[in-house]
Amino acid sequence: MTDQAKTPSPRVFKIGATRIVETPAMSGLTNEQVRDLLKLTYPEVAHATLREREDNGLRVVDFLPQPGRKG
């Protein structure tokens, strides 16, 4: 009998071309809580749209930028 506990795959957060792999410190956080942490370094995620998807066994969270207004 095999004991294969279903462990969730780590999330990968994508901000443009930047990929951030989830660390153990982030594993208990929701996507919104991770956004709060990341917006200190990446201010563009503050108003970005979140899209979570599965990609080759990884959970990928895309931060999609929202067009801003100038002026």
PQR file with spaces between the fields and no chain letter, atoms N, CA, C, O and H, PARSE charges and radii, in Angstrom:
ATOM       1  N    MET     1       0.841   -1.177    0.000 -0.4000 1.5000
ATOM       2  CA   MET     1       0.000    0.000    0.000 -0.0000 2.0000
ATOM       3  C    MET     1       0.887    1.240    0.000  0.5500 1.7000
ATOM       4  O    MET     1       1.801    1.355    0.816 -0.5500 1.4000
ATOM       5  N    THR     2       0.622    2.146   -0.895 -0.4000 1.5000
ATOM       6  CA   THR     2       1.426    3.365   -0.963 -0.0000 2.0000
ATOM       7  C    THR     2       0.743    4.479   -0.194  0.5500 1.7000
ATOM       8  O    THR     2      -0.483    4.587   -0.156 -0.5500 1.4000
ATOM       9  H    THR     2      -0.121    2.053   -1.558  0.4000 1.0000
ATOM      10  N    ASP     3       1.570    5.289    0.408 -0.4000 1.5000
ATOM      11  CA   ASP     3       1.054    6.423    1.185 -0.0000 2.0000
ATOM      12  C    ASP     3       1.452    7.697    0.457  0.5500 1.7000
ATOM      13  O    ASP     3       2.531    8.247    0.678 -0.5500 1.4000
ATOM      14  H    ASP     3       2.566    5.201    0.377  0.4000 1.0000
ATOM      15  N    GLN     4       0.564    8.155   -0.412 -0.4000 1.5000
ATOM      16  CA   GLN     4       0.850    9.366   -1.178 -0.0000 2.0000
ATOM      17  C    GLN     4      -0.098   10.472   -0.732  0.5500 1.7000
ATOM      18  O    GLN     4      -1.218   10.588   -1.231 -0.5500 1.4000
ATOM      19  H    GLN     4      -0.313    7.709   -0.591  0.4000 1.0000
ATOM      20  N    ALA     5       0.357   11.265    0.194 -0.4000 1.5000
ATOM      21  CA   ALA     5      -0.442   12.399    0.644 -0.0000 2.0000
ATOM      22  C    ALA     5      -0.424   13.456   -0.448  0.5500 1.7000
ATOM      23  O    ALA     5       0.620   13.743   -1.033 -0.5500 1.4000
ATOM      24  H    ALA     5       1.266   11.171    0.600  0.4000 1.0000
ATOM      25  N    LYS     6      -1.567   14.021   -0.712 -0.4000 1.5000
ATOM      26  CA   LYS     6      -1.678   15.047   -1.740 -0.0000 2.0000
ATOM      27  C    LYS     6      -1.189   16.372   -1.161  0.5500 1.7000
ATOM      28  O    LYS     6      -1.901   17.037   -0.408 -0.5500 1.4000
ATOM      29  H    LYS     6      -2.415   13.788   -0.236  0.4000 1.0000
ATOM      30  N    THR     7       0.028   16.738   -1.524 -0.4000 1.5000
ATOM      31  CA   THR     7       0.568   18.011   -1.071 -0.0000 2.0000
ATOM      32  C    THR     7       0.365   19.023   -2.191  0.5500 1.7000
ATOM      33  O    THR     7       0.638   18.725   -3.353 -0.5500 1.4000
ATOM      34  H    THR     7       0.606   16.198   -2.135  0.4000 1.0000
ATOM      35  N    PRO     8      -0.104   20.198   -1.855 -0.5600 1.5000
ATOM      36  CA   PRO     8      -0.321   21.185   -2.905  0.2800 2.0000
ATOM      37  C    PRO     8       1.007   21.596   -3.543  0.5500 1.7000
ATOM      38  O    PRO     8       2.023   21.745   -2.864 -0.5500 1.4000
ATOM      39  N    SER     9       0.972   21.771   -4.840 -0.4000 1.5000
ATOM      40  CA   SER     9       2.195   22.189   -5.525 -0.0000 2.0000
ATOM      41  C    SER     9       2.503   23.631   -5.162  0.5500 1.7000
ATOM      42  O    SER     9       1.589   24.413   -4.900 -0.5500 1.4000
ATOM      43  H    SER     9       0.147   21.650   -5.392  0.4000 1.0000
ATOM      44  N    PRO    10       3.779   23.992   -5.143 -0.5600 1.5000
ATOM      45  CA   PRO    10       4.127   25.371   -4.799  0.2800 2.0000
ATOM      46  C    PRO    10       3.601   26.330   -5.862  0.5500 1.7000
ATOM      47  O    PRO    10       3.514   25.991   -7.043 -0.5500 1.4000
ATOM      48  N    ARG    11       3.261   27.509   -5.422 -0.4000 1.5000
ATOM      49  CA   ARG    11       2.795   28.534   -6.358 -0.0000 2.0000
ATOM      50  C    ARG    11       3.997   29.268   -6.938  0.5500 1.7000
ATOM      51  O    ARG    11       5.039   29.404   -6.298 -0.5500 1.4000
ATOM      52  H    ARG    11       3.332   27.784   -4.464  0.4000 1.0000
ATOM      53  N    VAL    12       3.821   29.730   -8.151 -0.4000 1.5000
ATOM      54  CA   VAL    12       4.800   30.590   -8.801 -0.0000 2.0000
ATOM      55  C    VAL    12       4.060   31.887   -9.113  0.5500 1.7000
ATOM      56  O    VAL    12       3.025   31.878   -9.780 -0.5500 1.4000
ATOM      57  H    VAL    12       2.974   29.619   -8.671  0.4000 1.0000
ATOM      58  N    PHE    13       4.595   32.991   -8.630 -0.4000 1.5000
ATOM      59  CA   PHE    13       3.979   34.295   -8.848 -0.0000 2.0000
ATOM      60  C    PHE    13       4.713   34.977   -9.994  0.5500 1.7000
ATOM      61  O    PHE    13       5.933   35.135   -9.952 -0.5500 1.4000
ATOM      62  H    PHE    13       5.435   32.999   -8.088  0.4000 1.0000
ATOM      63  N    LYS    14       3.962   35.383  -11.025 -0.4000 1.5000
ATOM      64  CA   LYS    14       4.562   36.018  -12.194 -0.0000 2.0000
ATOM      65  C    LYS    14       4.155   37.485  -12.246  0.5500 1.7000
ATOM      66  O    LYS    14       2.974   37.830  -12.237 -0.5500 1.4000
ATOM      67  H    LYS    14       2.970   35.254  -11.060  0.4000 1.0000
ATOM      68  N    ILE    15       5.178   38.335  -12.300 -0.4000 1.5000
ATOM      69  CA   ILE    15       4.975   39.778  -12.444 -0.0000 2.0000
ATOM      70  C    ILE    15       5.764   40.171  -13.686  0.5500 1.7000
ATOM      71  O    ILE    15       6.977   40.363  -13.618 -0.5500 1.4000
ATOM      72  H    ILE    15       6.138   38.055  -12.307  0.4000 1.0000
ATOM      73  N    GLY    16       5.083   40.289  -14.814 -0.4000 1.5000
ATOM      74  CA   GLY    16       5.793   40.528  -16.063 -0.0000 2.0000
ATOM      75  C    GLY    16       6.710   39.355  -16.343  0.5500 1.7000
ATOM      76  O    GLY    16       6.250   38.213  -16.378 -0.5500 1.4000
ATOM      77  H    GLY    16       4.096   40.133  -14.869  0.4000 1.0000
ATOM      78  N    ALA    17       8.009   39.608  -16.547 -0.4000 1.5000
ATOM      79  CA   ALA    17       8.982   38.548  -16.805 -0.0000 2.0000
ATOM      80  C    ALA    17       9.564   37.971  -15.519  0.5500 1.7000
ATOM      81  O    ALA    17      10.325   37.005  -15.570 -0.5500 1.4000
ATOM      82  H    ALA    17       8.382   40.535  -16.519  0.4000 1.0000
ATOM      83  N    THR    18       9.219   38.545  -14.368 -0.4000 1.5000
ATOM      84  CA   THR    18       9.744   38.097  -13.078 -0.0000 2.0000
ATOM      85  C    THR    18       8.926   36.927  -12.552  0.5500 1.7000
ATOM      86  O    THR    18       7.696   36.977  -12.534 -0.5500 1.4000
ATOM      87  H    THR    18       8.601   39.330  -14.326  0.4000 1.0000
ATOM      88  N    ARG    19       9.617   35.873  -12.125 -0.4000 1.5000
ATOM      89  CA   ARG    19       8.973   34.703  -11.526 -0.0000 2.0000
ATOM      90  C    ARG    19       9.453   34.564  -10.085  0.5500 1.7000
ATOM      91  O    ARG    19      10.657   34.548   -9.829 -0.5500 1.4000
ATOM      92  H    ARG    19      10.616   35.833  -12.140  0.4000 1.0000
ATOM      93  N    ILE    20       8.535   34.465   -9.163 -0.4000 1.5000
ATOM      94  CA   ILE    20       8.863   34.308   -7.748 -0.0000 2.0000
ATOM      95  C    ILE    20       8.245   32.994   -7.286  0.5500 1.7000
ATOM      96  O    ILE    20       7.025   32.829   -7.315 -0.5500 1.4000
ATOM      97  H    ILE    20       7.557   34.478   -9.371  0.4000 1.0000
ATOM      98  N    VAL    21       9.093   32.064   -6.860 -0.4000 1.5000
ATOM      99  CA   VAL    21       8.618   30.765   -6.383 -0.0000 2.0000
ATOM     100  C    VAL    21       8.258   30.886   -4.908  0.5500 1.7000
ATOM     101  O    VAL    21       8.992   31.475   -4.114 -0.5500 1.4000
ATOM     102  H    VAL    21      10.083   32.198   -6.836  0.4000 1.0000
ATOM     103  N    GLU    22       7.120   30.318   -4.568 -0.4000 1.5000
ATOM     104  CA   GLU    22       6.623   30.362   -3.194 -0.0000 2.0000
ATOM     105  C    GLU    22       7.634   29.738   -2.236  0.5500 1.7000
ATOM     106  O    GLU    22       8.173   28.662   -2.494 -0.5500 1.4000
ATOM     107  H    GLU    22       6.523   29.840   -5.213  0.4000 1.0000
ATOM     108  N    THR    23       7.876   30.425   -1.139 -0.4000 1.5000
ATOM     109  CA   THR    23       8.754   29.921   -0.090 -0.0000 2.0000
ATOM     110  C    THR    23       7.888   29.346    1.039  0.5500 1.7000
ATOM     111  O    THR    23       6.686   29.608    1.082 -0.5500 1.4000
ATOM     112  H    THR    23       7.437   31.299   -0.930  0.4000 1.0000
ATOM     113  N    PRO    24       8.478   28.573    1.946 -0.5600 1.5000
ATOM     114  CA   PRO    24       7.690   28.065    3.077  0.2800 2.0000
ATOM     115  C    PRO    24       7.017   29.186    3.878  0.5500 1.7000
ATOM     116  O    PRO    24       5.937   28.986    4.433 -0.5500 1.4000
ATOM     117  N    ALA    25       7.643   30.349    3.938 -0.4000 1.5000
ATOM     118  CA   ALA    25       7.050   31.476    4.672 -0.0000 2.0000
ATOM     119  C    ALA    25       5.783   31.988    3.997  0.5500 1.7000
ATOM     120  O    ALA    25       4.925   32.573    4.659 -0.5500 1.4000
ATOM     121  H    ALA    25       8.521   30.512    3.487  0.4000 1.0000
ATOM     122  N    MET    26       5.656   31.778    2.696 -0.4000 1.5000
ATOM     123  CA   MET    26       4.486   32.259    1.948 -0.0000 2.0000
ATOM     124  C    MET    26       3.393   31.205    1.843  0.5500 1.7000
ATOM     125  O    MET    26       2.266   31.528    1.468 -0.5500 1.4000
ATOM     126  H    MET    26       6.353   31.303    2.159  0.4000 1.0000
ATOM     127  N    SER    27       3.698   29.958    2.165 -0.4000 1.5000
ATOM     128  CA   SER    27       2.777   28.855    1.881 -0.0000 2.0000
ATOM     129  C    SER    27       1.436   28.969    2.591  0.5500 1.7000
ATOM     130  O    SER    27       0.436   28.473    2.072 -0.5500 1.4000
ATOM     131  H    SER    27       4.614   29.695    2.471  0.4000 1.0000
ATOM     132  N    GLY    28       1.378   29.590    3.736 -0.4000 1.5000
ATOM     133  CA   GLY    28       0.118   29.722    4.451 -0.0000 2.0000
ATOM     134  C    GLY    28      -0.666   30.970    4.096  0.5500 1.7000
ATOM     135  O    GLY    28      -1.737   31.209    4.653 -0.5500 1.4000
ATOM     136  H    GLY    28       2.191   29.992    4.157  0.4000 1.0000
ATOM     137  N    LEU    29      -0.144   31.768    3.175 -0.4000 1.5000
ATOM     138  CA   LEU    29      -0.779   33.041    2.834 -0.0000 2.0000
ATOM     139  C    LEU    29      -1.694   32.901    1.623  0.5500 1.7000
ATOM     140  O    LEU    29      -1.455   32.082    0.736 -0.5500 1.4000
ATOM     141  H    LEU    29       0.726   31.573    2.722  0.4000 1.0000
ATOM     142  N    THR    30      -2.742   33.714    1.605 -0.4000 1.5000
ATOM     143  CA   THR    30      -3.606   33.764    0.433 -0.0000 2.0000
ATOM     144  C    THR    30      -2.910   34.586   -0.651  0.5500 1.7000
ATOM     145  O    THR    30      -1.912   35.257   -0.390 -0.5500 1.4000
ATOM     146  H    THR    30      -2.936   34.380    2.326  0.4000 1.0000
ATOM     147  N    ASN    31      -3.443   34.527   -1.855 -0.4000 1.5000
ATOM     148  CA   ASN    31      -2.879   35.323   -2.946 -0.0000 2.0000
ATOM     149  C    ASN    31      -2.912   36.818   -2.614  0.5500 1.7000
ATOM     150  O    ASN    31      -1.983   37.549   -2.957 -0.5500 1.4000
ATOM     151  H    ASN    31      -4.254   33.982   -2.068  0.4000 1.0000
ATOM     152  N    GLU    32      -3.967   37.268   -1.954 -0.4000 1.5000
ATOM     153  CA   GLU    32      -4.068   38.683   -1.585 -0.0000 2.0000
ATOM     154  C    GLU    32      -3.017   39.067   -0.546  0.5500 1.7000
ATOM     155  O    GLU    32      -2.467   40.167   -0.598 -0.5500 1.4000
ATOM     156  H    GLU    32      -4.721   36.673   -1.675  0.4000 1.0000
ATOM     157  N    GLN    33      -2.738   38.173    0.392 -0.4000 1.5000
ATOM     158  CA   GLN    33      -1.712   38.449    1.398 -0.0000 2.0000
ATOM     159  C    GLN    33      -0.327   38.490    0.752  0.5500 1.7000
ATOM     160  O    GLN    33       0.517   39.297    1.140 -0.5500 1.4000
ATOM     161  H    GLN    33      -3.185   37.279    0.434  0.4000 1.0000
ATOM     162  N    VAL    34      -0.094   37.627   -0.226 -0.4000 1.5000
ATOM     163  CA   VAL    34       1.174   37.657   -0.954 -0.0000 2.0000
ATOM     164  C    VAL    34       1.275   38.958   -1.740  0.5500 1.7000
ATOM     165  O    VAL    34       2.346   39.559   -1.810 -0.5500 1.4000
ATOM     166  H    VAL    34      -0.780   36.971   -0.542  0.4000 1.0000
ATOM     167  N    ARG    35       0.162   39.395   -2.332 -0.4000 1.5000
ATOM     168  CA   ARG    35       0.156   40.681   -3.047 -0.0000 2.0000
ATOM     169  C    ARG    35       0.605   41.812   -2.117  0.5500 1.7000
ATOM     170  O    ARG    35       1.401   42.663   -2.513 -0.5500 1.4000
ATOM     171  H    ARG    35      -0.709   38.907   -2.275  0.4000 1.0000
ATOM     172  N    ASP    36       0.094   41.821   -0.882 -0.4000 1.5000
ATOM     173  CA   ASP    36       0.477   42.857    0.075 -0.0000 2.0000
ATOM     174  C    ASP    36       1.982   42.841    0.344  0.5500 1.7000
ATOM     175  O    ASP    36       2.602   43.895    0.482 -0.5500 1.4000
ATOM     176  H    ASP    36      -0.552   41.130   -0.560  0.4000 1.0000
ATOM     177  N    LEU    37       2.567   41.645    0.416 -0.4000 1.5000
ATOM     178  CA   LEU    37       4.017   41.549    0.614 -0.0000 2.0000
ATOM     179  C    LEU    37       4.781   42.031   -0.622  0.5500 1.7000
ATOM     180  O    LEU    37       5.755   42.774   -0.506 -0.5500 1.4000
ATOM     181  H    LEU    37       2.064   40.788    0.303  0.4000 1.0000
ATOM     182  N    LEU    38       4.337   41.606   -1.793 -0.4000 1.5000
ATOM     183  CA   LEU    38       5.065   41.915   -3.024 -0.0000 2.0000
ATOM     184  C    LEU    38       4.956   43.370   -3.450  0.5500 1.7000
ATOM     185  O    LEU    38       5.861   43.890   -4.102 -0.5500 1.4000
ATOM     186  H    LEU    38       3.545   41.002   -1.888  0.4000 1.0000
ATOM     187  N    LYS    39       3.860   44.038   -3.091 -0.4000 1.5000
ATOM     188  CA   LYS    39       3.701   45.410   -3.584 -0.0000 2.0000
ATOM     189  C    LYS    39       4.705   46.386   -2.968  0.5500 1.7000
ATOM     190  O    LYS    39       4.859   47.503   -3.461 -0.5500 1.4000
ATOM     191  H    LYS    39       3.124   43.615   -2.561  0.4000 1.0000
ATOM     192  N    LEU    40       5.381   45.981   -1.907 -0.4000 1.5000
ATOM     193  CA   LEU    40       6.437   46.824   -1.354 -0.0000 2.0000
ATOM     194  C    LEU    40       7.617   46.903   -2.328  0.5500 1.7000
ATOM     195  O    LEU    40       8.248   47.951   -2.465 -0.5500 1.4000
ATOM     196  H    LEU    40       5.256   45.074   -1.506  0.4000 1.0000
ATOM     197  N    THR    41       7.907   45.785   -3.000 -0.4000 1.5000
ATOM     198  CA   THR    41       9.008   45.726   -3.956 -0.0000 2.0000
ATOM     199  C    THR    41       8.530   45.960   -5.386  0.5500 1.7000
ATOM     200  O    THR    41       9.245   46.545   -6.200 -0.5500 1.4000
ATOM     201  H    THR    41       7.394   44.934   -2.888  0.4000 1.0000
ATOM     202  N    TYR    42       7.313   45.498   -5.683 -0.4000 1.5000
ATOM     203  CA   TYR    42       6.734   45.605   -7.028 -0.0000 2.0000
ATOM     204  C    TYR    42       5.426   46.395   -6.934  0.5500 1.7000
ATOM     205  O    TYR    42       4.357   45.792   -6.846 -0.5500 1.4000
ATOM     206  H    TYR    42       6.733   45.024   -5.021  0.4000 1.0000
ATOM     207  N    PRO    43       5.488   47.724   -6.951 -0.5600 1.5000
ATOM     208  CA   PRO    43       4.272   48.524   -6.756  0.2800 2.0000
ATOM     209  C    PRO    43       3.200   48.279   -7.810  0.5500 1.7000
ATOM     210  O    PRO    43       2.025   48.559   -7.571 -0.5500 1.4000
ATOM     211  N    GLU    44       3.588   47.761   -8.969 -0.4000 1.5000
ATOM     212  CA   GLU    44       2.603   47.518  -10.032 -0.0000 2.0000
ATOM     213  C    GLU    44       1.591   46.430   -9.675  0.5500 1.7000
ATOM     214  O    GLU    44       0.535   46.353  -10.302 -0.5500 1.4000
ATOM     215  H    GLU    44       4.542   47.533   -9.163  0.4000 1.0000
ATOM     216  N    VAL    45       1.888   45.587   -8.683 -0.4000 1.5000
ATOM     217  CA   VAL    45       0.937   44.536   -8.318 -0.0000 2.0000
ATOM     218  C    VAL    45      -0.217   45.063   -7.471  0.5500 1.7000
ATOM     219  O    VAL    45      -1.211   44.360   -7.288 -0.5500 1.4000
ATOM     220  H    VAL    45       2.746   45.650   -8.174  0.4000 1.0000
ATOM     221  N    ALA    46      -0.109   46.276   -6.955 -0.4000 1.5000
ATOM     222  CA   ALA    46      -1.140   46.823   -6.074 -0.0000 2.0000
ATOM     223  C    ALA    46      -2.510   46.847   -6.749  0.5500 1.7000
ATOM     224  O    ALA    46      -3.518   46.569   -6.100 -0.5500 1.4000
ATOM     225  H    ALA    46       0.698   46.847   -7.104  0.4000 1.0000
ATOM     226  N    HIS    47      -2.561   47.170   -8.029 -0.4000 1.5000
ATOM     227  CA   HIS    47      -3.837   47.266   -8.744 -0.0000 2.0000
ATOM     228  C    HIS    47      -3.952   46.234   -9.861  0.5500 1.7000
ATOM     229  O    HIS    47      -4.856   46.316  -10.693 -0.5500 1.4000
ATOM     230  H    HIS    47      -1.742   47.396   -8.556  0.4000 1.0000
ATOM     231  N    ALA    48      -3.046   45.270   -9.882 -0.4000 1.5000
ATOM     232  CA   ALA    48      -3.063   44.251  -10.927 -0.0000 2.0000
ATOM     233  C    ALA    48      -4.209   43.265  -10.704  0.5500 1.7000
ATOM     234  O    ALA    48      -4.666   43.064   -9.579 -0.5500 1.4000
ATOM     235  H    ALA    48      -2.312   45.203   -9.206  0.4000 1.0000
ATOM     236  N    THR    49      -4.656   42.666  -11.784 -0.4000 1.5000
ATOM     237  CA   THR    49      -5.658   41.606  -11.714 -0.0000 2.0000
ATOM     238  C    THR    49      -4.929   40.293  -11.466  0.5500 1.7000
ATOM     239  O    THR    49      -3.902   40.018  -12.087 -0.5500 1.4000
ATOM     240  H    THR    49      -4.285   42.830  -12.699  0.4000 1.0000
ATOM     241  N    LEU    50      -5.465   39.480  -10.552 -0.4000 1.5000
ATOM     242  CA   LEU    50      -4.879   38.171  -10.253 -0.0000 2.0000
ATOM     243  C    LEU    50      -5.559   37.105  -11.100  0.5500 1.7000
ATOM     244  O    LEU    50      -6.782   37.081  -11.231 -0.5500 1.4000
ATOM     245  H    LEU    50      -6.299   39.702  -10.047  0.4000 1.0000
ATOM     246  N    ARG    51      -4.746   36.225  -11.671 -0.4000 1.5000
ATOM     247  CA   ARG    51      -5.283   35.076  -12.395 -0.0000 2.0000
ATOM     248  C    ARG    51      -4.474   33.860  -11.986  0.5500 1.7000
ATOM     249  O    ARG    51      -3.258   33.824  -12.178 -0.5500 1.4000
ATOM     250  H    ARG    51      -3.752   36.244  -11.564  0.4000 1.0000
ATOM     251  N    GLU    52      -5.144   32.861  -11.422 -0.4000 1.5000
ATOM     252  CA   GLU    52      -4.456   31.637  -11.007 -0.0000 2.0000
ATOM     253  C    GLU    52      -4.767   30.538  -12.016  0.5500 1.7000
ATOM     254  O    GLU    52      -5.913   30.356  -12.425 -0.5500 1.4000
ATOM     255  H    GLU    52      -6.131   32.890  -11.266  0.4000 1.0000
ATOM     256  N    ARG    53      -3.722   29.809  -12.411 -0.4000 1.5000
ATOM     257  CA   ARG    53      -3.893   28.738  -13.399 -0.0000 2.0000
ATOM     258  C    ARG    53      -2.913   27.617  -13.086  0.5500 1.7000
ATOM     259  O    ARG    53      -1.985   27.782  -12.295 -0.5500 1.4000
ATOM     260  H    ARG    53      -2.790   29.957  -12.079  0.4000 1.0000
ATOM     261  N    GLU    54      -3.137   26.484  -13.718 -0.4000 1.5000
ATOM     262  CA   GLU    54      -2.266   25.320  -13.580 -0.0000 2.0000
ATOM     263  C    GLU    54      -1.393   25.252  -14.827  0.5500 1.7000
ATOM     264  O    GLU    54      -1.897   25.375  -15.944 -0.5500 1.4000
ATOM     265  H    GLU    54      -3.890   26.349  -14.361  0.4000 1.0000
ATOM     266  N    ASP    55      -0.080   25.056  -14.645 -0.4000 1.5000
ATOM     267  CA   ASP    55       0.837   24.969  -15.780 -0.0000 2.0000
ATOM     268  C    ASP    55       1.872   23.890  -15.493  0.5500 1.7000
ATOM     269  O    ASP    55       2.790   24.097  -14.700 -0.5500 1.4000
ATOM     270  H    ASP    55       0.329   24.957  -13.738  0.4000 1.0000
ATOM     271  N    ASN    56       1.722   22.739  -16.139 -0.4000 1.5000
ATOM     272  CA   ASN    56       2.645   21.609  -15.963 -0.0000 2.0000
ATOM     273  C    ASN    56       2.823   21.230  -14.495  0.5500 1.7000
ATOM     274  O    ASN    56       3.946   21.016  -14.039 -0.5500 1.4000
ATOM     275  H    ASN    56       0.977   22.571  -16.784  0.4000 1.0000
ATOM     276  N    GLY    57       1.733   21.147  -13.767 -0.4000 1.5000
ATOM     277  CA   GLY    57       1.790   20.730  -12.373 -0.0000 2.0000
ATOM     278  C    GLY    57       2.089   21.842  -11.386  0.5500 1.7000
ATOM     279  O    GLY    57       2.085   21.606  -10.178 -0.5500 1.4000
ATOM     280  H    GLY    57       0.820   21.320  -14.138  0.4000 1.0000
ATOM     281  N    LEU    58       2.348   23.047  -11.871 -0.4000 1.5000
ATOM     282  CA   LEU    58       2.594   24.191  -10.986 -0.0000 2.0000
ATOM     283  C    LEU    58       1.354   25.064  -10.935  0.5500 1.7000
ATOM     284  O    LEU    58       0.635   25.204  -11.924 -0.5500 1.4000
ATOM     285  H    LEU    58       2.351   23.238  -12.852  0.4000 1.0000
ATOM     286  N    ARG    59       1.117   25.646   -9.777 -0.4000 1.5000
ATOM     287  CA   ARG    59       0.063   26.646   -9.653 -0.0000 2.0000
ATOM     288  C    ARG    59       0.708   27.998   -9.936  0.5500 1.7000
ATOM     289  O    ARG    59       1.564   28.455   -9.179 -0.5500 1.4000
ATOM     290  H    ARG    59       1.701   25.532   -8.974  0.4000 1.0000
ATOM     291  N    VAL    60       0.298   28.628  -11.017 -0.4000 1.5000
ATOM     292  CA   VAL    60       0.881   29.904  -11.432 -0.0000 2.0000
ATOM     293  C    VAL    60      -0.126   31.011  -11.136  0.5500 1.7000
ATOM     294  O    VAL    60      -1.288   30.936  -11.536 -0.5500 1.4000
ATOM     295  H    VAL    60      -0.398   28.257  -11.632  0.4000 1.0000
ATOM     296  N    VAL    61       0.335   32.029  -10.433 -0.4000 1.5000
ATOM     297  CA   VAL    61      -0.490   33.196  -10.145 -0.0000 2.0000
ATOM     298  C    VAL    61       0.092   34.356  -10.951  0.5500 1.7000
ATOM     299  O    VAL    61       1.200   34.821  -10.686 -0.5500 1.4000
ATOM     300  H    VAL    61       1.279   32.090  -10.108  0.4000 1.0000
ATOM     301  N    ASP    62      -0.678   34.811  -11.938 -0.4000 1.5000
ATOM     302  CA   ASP    62      -0.248   35.934  -12.769 -0.0000 2.0000
ATOM     303  C    ASP    62      -0.786   37.228  -12.190  0.5500 1.7000
ATOM     304  O    ASP    62      -1.960   37.319  -11.829 -0.5500 1.4000
ATOM     305  H    ASP    62      -1.579   34.434  -12.152  0.4000 1.0000
ATOM     306  N    PHE    63       0.076   38.224  -12.104 -0.4000 1.5000
ATOM     307  CA   PHE    63      -0.353   39.580  -11.765 -0.0000 2.0000
ATOM     308  C    PHE    63      -0.419   40.333  -13.093  0.5500 1.7000
ATOM     309  O    PHE    63       0.612   40.683  -13.668 -0.5500 1.4000
ATOM     310  H    PHE    63       1.029   38.151  -12.397  0.4000 1.0000
ATOM     311  N    LEU    64      -1.625   40.575  -13.570 -0.4000 1.5000
ATOM     312  CA   LEU    64      -1.829   41.219  -14.864 -0.0000 2.0000
ATOM     313  C    LEU    64      -1.981   42.719  -14.646  0.5500 1.7000
ATOM     314  O    LEU    64      -2.912   43.149  -13.966 -0.5500 1.4000
ATOM     315  H    LEU    64      -2.462   40.291  -13.103  0.4000 1.0000
ATOM     316  N    PRO    65      -1.087   43.516  -15.208 -0.5600 1.5000
ATOM     317  CA   PRO    65      -1.132   44.963  -14.978  0.2800 2.0000
ATOM     318  C    PRO    65      -2.382   45.594  -15.556  0.5500 1.7000
ATOM     319  O    PRO    65      -2.894   45.170  -16.592 -0.5500 1.4000
ATOM     320  N    GLN    66      -2.856   46.602  -14.874 -0.4000 1.5000
ATOM     321  CA   GLN    66      -3.990   47.380  -15.355 -0.0000 2.0000
ATOM     322  C    GLN    66      -3.463   48.654  -15.985  0.5500 1.7000
ATOM     323  O    GLN    66      -2.573   49.297  -15.428 -0.5500 1.4000
ATOM     324  H    GLN    66      -2.440   46.946  -14.033  0.4000 1.0000
ATOM     325  N    PRO    67      -3.997   49.030  -17.136 -0.5600 1.5000
ATOM     326  CA   PRO    67      -3.521   50.266  -17.761  0.2800 2.0000
ATOM     327  C    PRO    67      -3.821   51.454  -16.858  0.5500 1.7000
ATOM     328  O    PRO    67      -4.916   51.577  -16.309 -0.5500 1.4000
ATOM     329  N    GLY    68      -2.844   52.311  -16.716 -0.4000 1.5000
ATOM     330  CA   GLY    68      -3.010   53.492  -15.870 -0.0000 2.0000
ATOM     331  C    GLY    68      -3.352   54.725  -16.695  0.5500 1.7000
ATOM     332  O    GLY    68      -3.271   54.721  -17.924 -0.5500 1.4000
ATOM     333  H    GLY    68      -1.954   52.211  -17.162  0.4000 1.0000
ATOM     334  N    ARG    69      -3.729   55.760  -15.995 -0.4000 1.5000
ATOM     335  CA   ARG    69      -4.028   57.027  -16.655 -0.0000 2.0000
ATOM     336  C    ARG    69      -2.843   57.947  -16.490  0.5500 1.7000
ATOM     337  O    ARG    69      -2.187   57.961  -15.449 -0.5500 1.4000
ATOM     338  H    ARG    69      -3.796   55.763  -14.997  0.4000 1.0000
ATOM     339  N    LYS    70      -2.584   58.696  -17.502 -0.4000 1.5000
ATOM     340  CA   LYS    70      -1.501   59.684  -17.431 -0.0000 2.0000
ATOM     341  C    LYS    70      -2.134   61.071  -17.313  0.5500 1.7000
ATOM     342  O    LYS    70      -3.175   61.372  -17.897 -0.5500 1.4000
ATOM     343  H    LYS    70      -3.117   58.685  -18.348  0.4000 1.0000
ATOM     344  N    GLY    71      -1.451   61.888  -16.533 -0.4000 1.5000
ATOM     345  CA   GLY    71      -1.895   63.280  -16.460 -0.0000 2.0000
ATOM     346  C    GLY    71      -2.834   63.595  -15.455  0.5500 1.7000
ATOM     347  O    GLY    71      -3.250   64.748  -15.337 -0.5500 1.4000
ATOM     348  H    GLY    71      -0.605   61.644  -16.059  0.4000 1.0000
